[in-house]
Amino acid sequence: MAVGAGMAAIGVDWGVSDADTLFSAGADHVATTVNELAGHLHGPVTQSARKVTQ
């Protein structure tokens, strides 16, 4: 959905999809831990998403 909305997409590989599937679906990043996810949420990806929504 993020890709369709023109936003940055972050996938997590502990759900129903693996990293390859998430990247194929358009994920910009795939987190393998909660700490890694937090880093993506507070880093450049969040700033890219802000540019899209402004």
RAZI-V512519 format. One record per pair of residues at least 12 apart in sequence whose C-alpha atoms are under 8 Angstrom apart, sorted by sequence separation. I is the first residue (numbers start at 1). J is the second residue. D is the distance in Angstrom with one decimal. If there is no record, write none. Layout:
((I:J:D) (I:J:D))
This chain:
((11:23:8.0) (11:27:5.8) (9:26:7.1) (10:27:5.4) (11:28:7.9) (13:30:6.7) (9:27:4.8) (10:28:5.9) (11:29:6.3) (12:30:5.4) (13:31:6.5) (14:32:6.9) (8:27:7.5) (9:28:5.3) (10:29:4.9) (11:30:4.5) (12:31:4.8) (13:32:5.6) (8:28:6.3) (9:29:6.8) (10:30:5.6) (11:31:6.2) (12:32:6.1) (10:31:7.2) (12:33:7.8) (3:26:6.4) (3:27:7.7) (12:37:7.6) (10:37:7.8) (10:40:7.7) (8:45:6.2) (8:46:7.5) (8:48:6.6) (7:48:7.6) (8:49:5.4) (7:49:5.2) (7:52:6.3) (6:52:6.8) (7:53:7.9))
